[in-house]
Amino acid sequence: MLSFLPGPVRGVLTISLVVLNTLLCILAIYIGASLKLLLPVRAVRRALSRMLTKSAEMWIIVNNGLFRLMHVIDWNITGLDGLHRDRWYLICCNHQSGVDIPVLQNTFHGRIPFIRFFIKQELFWFPLLGLAWWALDYPFVKRYPPEYLEKHPEKRGVDLLTTRRACLRFQEMPTSILSFVEGTRFTPAKHQKQASPYPHLLRPKAGGIALAIASMGRMFSSLLDVTIVYPDGQPGLWGMMCGRLRRVVVHVRQRNIPGELLDGDYAADPRFRMRFQEWLHELWREKDRFIDECLLQGGSR
């Protein structure tokens, strides 16, 4: 353990090692991506996808090991019983900090399939990461804003069909899809601007998770309703690297996705949209109550 080192020293050392680990991982993924581009044979691509996923999982293993080496963190994680690596999961989580991703990776690695999330189609061209996301089979989606659909009604449903096609590969490959339903990280300023009715959460945005359920709903074994709490305050990535993250609470609840939400049209059916939003807001009310109780108990839940 190197937790005796001064915080800034640990921060620089941790970031340097994580960057090195990331570059090595991206190099391996780029080699695999080149083979996927040159060998467009389904069986070969499937085998390469498994190999590339293993490379990304090794990146997570090394990062988790670095954090254990550099920092002392009290993890309070509940609800992991009954999870399997050969099933499909939709992860619904609150979003407070850039630290949420490494927290989720530490929580779920080895317990569920590799975590992916929907990515805007334009981000395929993002330097370094765009091709890596493609090689790792992250689903790229194109979503049209409501004002565009009003002017171009012929485009209604195109984004859903595109997403379903992107997700077809997951029929043979168990995966976990992550949705940060708030759409952005929690800050007091954003909370005030939204006039959110939830003291500890921003308003949930249903569009993204509705698209995930419409695209893959019958594949999902269950919904993993995840609540992350930082009892000592929300840390930033730099704060975590410097060892200022001391305690984390992660509460996982497995839920069934209601059958009536699997086949509706969120974009075009107002009644279905209302039912979906009511279901999501009930999840958010329970999540907010849990956070409140957890903070009142000093993070001991």
GIGIVEN-V455267 format. One record per run of one state. SS is the DSSP state (@ for helix, = for strand, . for the rest). FROM is the first residue (numbers start at 1). LEN is the number of residues. Records with the same first field share a line. If there is no record, write none. Layout:
BEGIN
SS: FROM-LEN  FROM-LEN
END
This chain:
BEGIN
.: 1-6  39-3  71-3  79-10  94-5  109-6  117-2  126-3  136-4  142-4  152-1  156-2  172-4  181-7  195-11  217-5  230-7  242-5  256-3  262-8  297-5
@: 7-32  42-29  99-10  121-5  129-7  146-6  153-3  158-14  188-7  206-11  237-5  259-3  270-27
=: 74-5  89-5  115-2  119-2  140-2  176-5  222-8  247-9
END
